[in-house]
């Protein structure tokens, strides 16, 4: 009986940890690294102040147990909210660490003073709509396609470290956006597309907002 009770407690604790790892909001893309760390801190505080184990149903005989139970041994299970909160904190910390790793990789060869700059704002000369998104025309000063893509990958990773003012309309933060660049006659052509047709209009709106903001700053 004691062994069975211990096994149930272990299964419940493991299930709670797995559920926390899949909990809404714990994917790296769900928020910035600093926000993940703040969520982890709050979850750790809840884990530290947990009220202990809470008992579940107790069945002492076949007459009080559910009909499909063929045994009469007493069963106990316990749920510890502190375990679930601790697992949630670990999931948020792992998400923040993943975003930091992405940033370190994407910006390894980009000068620190250029991490917060976007070719879309700095060098865009115009844009045209596409069925799946938009193509942005960049001035030659933006550099060749590989340089443009490397800079934008770094810029996006930089955005995901913490909340930045004026980035609510950032097209690079739209879920599922894909960037493709190639050399054009007047500079690099950058295509931004999304697979979900419902997001095309939003991608085009965000791109137009960023280009307008860049034009105002120039």
C-alpha beads as a LAMMPS data file, in Angstrom:
LAMMPS data file: protein, C-alpha beads

218 atoms
217 bonds

1 atom types
1 bond types

-500.0 500.0 xlo xhi
-500.0 500.0 ylo yhi
-500.0 500.0 zlo zhi

Masses

1 110.0

Atoms # bond

1 1 1 0.000 0.000 0.000
2 1 1 2.786 2.415 0.881
3 1 1 4.606 1.581 -2.332
4 1 1 1.457 2.170 -4.350
5 1 1 0.827 5.500 -2.644
6 1 1 4.412 6.611 -3.262
7 1 1 4.201 5.657 -6.916
8 1 1 1.015 7.665 -7.371
9 1 1 2.598 10.703 -5.711
10 1 1 5.598 10.410 -8.013
11 1 1 3.408 10.127 -11.096
12 1 1 1.352 13.155 -10.071
13 1 1 4.512 15.206 -9.444
14 1 1 5.990 14.172 -12.786
15 1 1 2.743 14.953 -14.595
16 1 1 2.678 18.407 -13.013
17 1 1 6.236 19.088 -14.154
18 1 1 5.489 17.979 -17.711
19 1 1 2.312 20.042 -17.804
20 1 1 4.228 23.110 -16.629
21 1 1 6.812 22.623 -19.357
22 1 1 3.999 22.720 -21.917
23 1 1 2.033 25.451 -20.167
24 1 1 0.822 28.368 -22.201
25 1 1 3.324 31.194 -22.210
26 1 1 6.469 29.134 -21.625
27 1 1 7.546 28.869 -25.269
28 1 1 10.492 31.187 -25.993
29 1 1 8.494 33.100 -28.604
30 1 1 5.660 33.857 -26.170
31 1 1 7.488 36.775 -24.537
32 1 1 10.884 38.395 -24.165
33 1 1 13.717 36.942 -22.095
34 1 1 13.280 39.508 -19.318
35 1 1 9.561 38.759 -19.161
36 1 1 10.258 35.021 -18.943
37 1 1 12.664 35.673 -16.058
38 1 1 10.066 37.788 -14.271
39 1 1 7.500 35.004 -14.660
40 1 1 10.094 32.538 -13.340
41 1 1 10.730 34.746 -10.311
42 1 1 7.014 34.946 -9.501
43 1 1 6.579 31.191 -9.928
44 1 1 9.587 30.535 -7.666
45 1 1 8.035 32.719 -4.972
46 1 1 4.813 30.715 -5.205
47 1 1 6.801 27.494 -4.952
48 1 1 8.663 28.741 -1.877
49 1 1 5.440 29.738 -0.138
50 1 1 3.502 26.601 -1.094
51 1 1 1.056 25.245 1.463
52 1 1 2.264 21.679 1.123
53 1 1 0.552 18.543 -0.084
54 1 1 -3.163 18.491 -0.660
55 1 1 -4.944 15.125 -0.360
56 1 1 -6.962 13.668 -3.169
57 1 1 -9.760 11.073 -2.998
58 1 1 -9.374 8.190 -0.541
59 1 1 -11.027 4.830 -1.146
60 1 1 -10.892 2.287 1.656
61 1 1 -12.967 -0.576 0.255
62 1 1 -14.456 -1.881 -2.966
63 1 1 -17.782 -0.420 -1.897
64 1 1 -16.471 3.159 -1.795
65 1 1 -14.031 2.852 -4.708
66 1 1 -15.090 3.392 -8.338
67 1 1 -16.757 0.324 -9.891
68 1 1 -13.875 -0.328 -12.304
69 1 1 -11.391 -0.792 -9.443
70 1 1 -11.035 -4.535 -8.792
71 1 1 -9.075 -4.247 -5.532
72 1 1 -10.051 -2.973 -2.121
73 1 1 -6.701 -1.536 -0.979
74 1 1 -6.783 2.066 0.244
75 1 1 -5.492 4.522 -2.302
76 1 1 -4.099 7.979 -1.653
77 1 1 -2.735 10.615 -3.968
78 1 1 -1.381 14.047 -3.269
79 1 1 -0.961 17.207 -5.303
80 1 1 1.681 19.726 -4.306
81 1 1 1.125 23.163 -5.907
82 1 1 4.709 24.069 -5.008
83 1 1 5.997 21.339 -7.348
84 1 1 3.897 22.670 -10.208
85 1 1 5.044 26.255 -9.575
86 1 1 8.686 25.154 -9.442
87 1 1 8.317 23.329 -12.776
88 1 1 6.732 26.442 -14.287
89 1 1 9.662 28.547 -13.069
90 1 1 12.111 26.098 -14.656
91 1 1 10.218 26.261 -17.964
92 1 1 10.351 30.065 -18.037
93 1 1 14.060 30.095 -17.158
94 1 1 14.740 27.596 -19.945
95 1 1 12.842 29.814 -22.402
96 1 1 14.876 32.869 -21.364
97 1 1 18.097 30.899 -21.733
98 1 1 17.062 29.780 -25.225
99 1 1 16.447 33.394 -26.275
100 1 1 19.842 34.396 -24.913
101 1 1 21.502 31.579 -26.875
102 1 1 19.748 32.692 -30.053
103 1 1 20.918 36.252 -29.498
104 1 1 24.515 35.210 -28.839
105 1 1 24.521 33.153 -32.038
106 1 1 22.736 35.648 -34.302
107 1 1 24.737 38.682 -33.163
108 1 1 28.158 37.071 -32.813
109 1 1 29.529 38.847 -35.883
110 1 1 27.406 42.010 -35.719
111 1 1 28.959 45.106 -34.096
112 1 1 27.275 45.943 -30.809
113 1 1 26.279 49.418 -31.973
114 1 1 24.347 47.928 -34.919
115 1 1 22.316 45.334 -33.026
116 1 1 19.384 47.696 -32.556
117 1 1 19.195 48.833 -36.173
118 1 1 16.967 47.411 -38.889
119 1 1 17.569 47.600 -42.634
120 1 1 13.805 48.011 -43.013
121 1 1 13.954 51.327 -41.222
122 1 1 17.367 52.472 -42.321
123 1 1 17.492 51.644 -46.028
124 1 1 13.983 50.980 -47.382
125 1 1 13.200 52.908 -50.556
126 1 1 9.782 51.405 -51.252
127 1 1 7.669 48.245 -51.134
128 1 1 5.195 46.205 -53.163
129 1 1 2.528 43.790 -51.899
130 1 1 2.723 40.063 -52.576
131 1 1 0.066 37.389 -52.297
132 1 1 1.852 36.006 -49.228
133 1 1 3.337 39.218 -47.842
134 1 1 5.418 42.111 -49.123
135 1 1 8.688 42.841 -50.910
136 1 1 10.802 45.724 -49.641
137 1 1 13.314 47.511 -51.846
138 1 1 16.505 48.436 -50.029
139 1 1 19.135 50.977 -51.023
140 1 1 22.600 49.678 -52.010
141 1 1 23.934 50.971 -48.685
142 1 1 22.060 48.137 -46.952
143 1 1 24.622 45.706 -48.333
144 1 1 24.310 42.377 -50.165
145 1 1 21.540 39.874 -49.306
146 1 1 23.608 37.823 -46.860
147 1 1 24.583 40.936 -44.898
148 1 1 20.974 42.156 -44.807
149 1 1 19.651 38.820 -43.550
150 1 1 22.384 38.491 -40.926
151 1 1 21.612 41.974 -39.633
152 1 1 17.876 41.304 -39.439
153 1 1 18.371 37.974 -37.686
154 1 1 20.471 39.758 -35.076
155 1 1 17.956 42.578 -34.800
156 1 1 15.107 40.154 -34.154
157 1 1 17.118 38.272 -31.528
158 1 1 17.936 41.616 -29.904
159 1 1 14.241 42.522 -29.820
160 1 1 13.468 39.266 -28.004
161 1 1 15.776 40.027 -25.080
162 1 1 13.499 42.689 -23.604
163 1 1 10.626 44.982 -24.461
164 1 1 11.691 47.820 -26.737
165 1 1 9.776 51.066 -27.187
166 1 1 8.217 51.582 -30.589
167 1 1 8.313 47.943 -31.694
168 1 1 4.626 47.045 -31.371
169 1 1 4.314 47.081 -35.170
170 1 1 7.548 45.184 -35.819
171 1 1 6.928 42.721 -38.701
172 1 1 9.864 40.544 -37.652
173 1 1 7.973 39.636 -34.468
174 1 1 4.945 38.286 -36.318
175 1 1 4.628 34.521 -35.863
176 1 1 5.747 32.521 -38.878
177 1 1 7.346 35.353 -40.843
178 1 1 9.954 34.184 -43.387
179 1 1 12.656 36.415 -44.881
180 1 1 14.207 35.883 -48.319
181 1 1 16.666 38.326 -49.879
182 1 1 18.192 38.553 -53.331
183 1 1 20.187 41.098 -55.277
184 1 1 18.169 43.477 -57.431
185 1 1 19.104 46.121 -60.000
186 1 1 18.950 48.963 -57.488
187 1 1 19.949 47.110 -54.319
188 1 1 18.779 44.181 -52.218
189 1 1 15.182 43.007 -52.527
190 1 1 13.804 41.648 -49.248
191 1 1 10.686 39.466 -49.259
192 1 1 8.700 38.996 -46.056
193 1 1 6.053 36.263 -46.227
194 1 1 3.823 34.231 -43.921
195 1 1 2.224 30.852 -44.512
196 1 1 -1.071 31.732 -42.830
197 1 1 -3.232 33.747 -45.245
198 1 1 -4.991 35.381 -42.302
199 1 1 -1.684 37.014 -41.289
200 1 1 -0.789 38.493 -44.681
201 1 1 -2.710 41.729 -44.158
202 1 1 -1.174 42.163 -40.705
203 1 1 2.326 41.602 -42.092
204 1 1 1.731 44.187 -44.789
205 1 1 0.343 46.661 -42.245
206 1 1 3.296 46.226 -39.898
207 1 1 5.810 46.565 -42.728
208 1 1 4.152 49.755 -43.945
209 1 1 4.208 51.162 -40.396
210 1 1 7.922 50.422 -39.979
211 1 1 8.778 51.894 -43.366
212 1 1 6.775 55.036 -42.581
213 1 1 8.494 55.366 -39.230
214 1 1 11.887 54.954 -40.878
215 1 1 11.034 57.597 -43.458
216 1 1 10.066 60.032 -40.715
217 1 1 13.382 59.471 -38.955
218 1 1 15.481 59.959 -42.087

Bonds

1 1 1 2
2 1 2 3
3 1 3 4
4 1 4 5
5 1 5 6
6 1 6 7
7 1 7 8
8 1 8 9
9 1 9 10
10 1 10 11
11 1 11 12
12 1 12 13
13 1 13 14
14 1 14 15
15 1 15 16
16 1 16 17
17 1 17 18
18 1 18 19
19 1 19 20
20 1 20 21
21 1 21 22
22 1 22 23
23 1 23 24
24 1 24 25
25 1 25 26
26 1 26 27
27 1 27 28
28 1 28 29
29 1 29 30
30 1 30 31
31 1 31 32
32 1 32 33
33 1 33 34
34 1 34 35
35 1 35 36
36 1 36 37
37 1 37 38
38 1 38 39
39 1 39 40
40 1 40 41
41 1 41 42
42 1 42 43
43 1 43 44
44 1 44 45
45 1 45 46
46 1 46 47
47 1 47 48
48 1 48 49
49 1 49 50
50 1 50 51
51 1 51 52
52 1 52 53
53 1 53 54
54 1 54 55
55 1 55 56
56 1 56 57
57 1 57 58
58 1 58 59
59 1 59 60
60 1 60 61
61 1 61 62
62 1 62 63
63 1 63 64
64 1 64 65
65 1 65 66
66 1 66 67
67 1 67 68
68 1 68 69
69 1 69 70
70 1 70 71
71 1 71 72
72 1 72 73
73 1 73 74
74 1 74 75
75 1 75 76
76 1 76 77
77 1 77 78
78 1 78 79
79 1 79 80
80 1 80 81
81 1 81 82
82 1 82 83
83 1 83 84
84 1 84 85
85 1 85 86
86 1 86 87
87 1 87 88
88 1 88 89
89 1 89 90
90 1 90 91
91 1 91 92
92 1 92 93
93 1 93 94
94 1 94 95
95 1 95 96
96 1 96 97
97 1 97 98
98 1 98 99
99 1 99 100
100 1 100 101
101 1 101 102
102 1 102 103
103 1 103 104
104 1 104 105
105 1 105 106
106 1 106 107
107 1 107 108
108 1 108 109
109 1 109 110
110 1 110 111
111 1 111 112
112 1 112 113
113 1 113 114
114 1 114 115
115 1 115 116
116 1 116 117
117 1 117 118
118 1 118 119
119 1 119 120
120 1 120 121
121 1 121 122
122 1 122 123
123 1 123 124
124 1 124 125
125 1 125 126
126 1 126 127
127 1 127 128
128 1 128 129
129 1 129 130
130 1 130 131
131 1 131 132
132 1 132 133
133 1 133 134
134 1 134 135
135 1 135 136
136 1 136 137
137 1 137 138
138 1 138 139
139 1 139 140
140 1 140 141
141 1 141 142
142 1 142 143
143 1 143 144
144 1 144 145
145 1 145 146
146 1 146 147
147 1 147 148
148 1 148 149
149 1 149 150
150 1 150 151
151 1 151 152
152 1 152 153
153 1 153 154
154 1 154 155
155 1 155 156
156 1 156 157
157 1 157 158
158 1 158 159
159 1 159 160
160 1 160 161
161 1 161 162
162 1 162 163
163 1 163 164
164 1 164 165
165 1 165 166
166 1 166 167
167 1 167 168
168 1 168 169
169 1 169 170
170 1 170 171
171 1 171 172
172 1 172 173
173 1 173 174
174 1 174 175
175 1 175 176
176 1 176 177
177 1 177 178
178 1 178 179
179 1 179 180
180 1 180 181
181 1 181 182
182 1 182 183
183 1 183 184
184 1 184 185
185 1 185 186
186 1 186 187
187 1 187 188
188 1 188 189
189 1 189 190
190 1 190 191
191 1 191 192
192 1 192 193
193 1 193 194
194 1 194 195
195 1 195 196
196 1 196 197
197 1 197 198
198 1 198 199
199 1 199 200
200 1 200 201
201 1 201 202
202 1 202 203
203 1 203 204
204 1 204 205
205 1 205 206
206 1 206 207
207 1 207 208
208 1 208 209
209 1 209 210
210 1 210 211
211 1 211 212
212 1 212 213
213 1 213 214
214 1 214 215
215 1 215 216
216 1 216 217
217 1 217 218
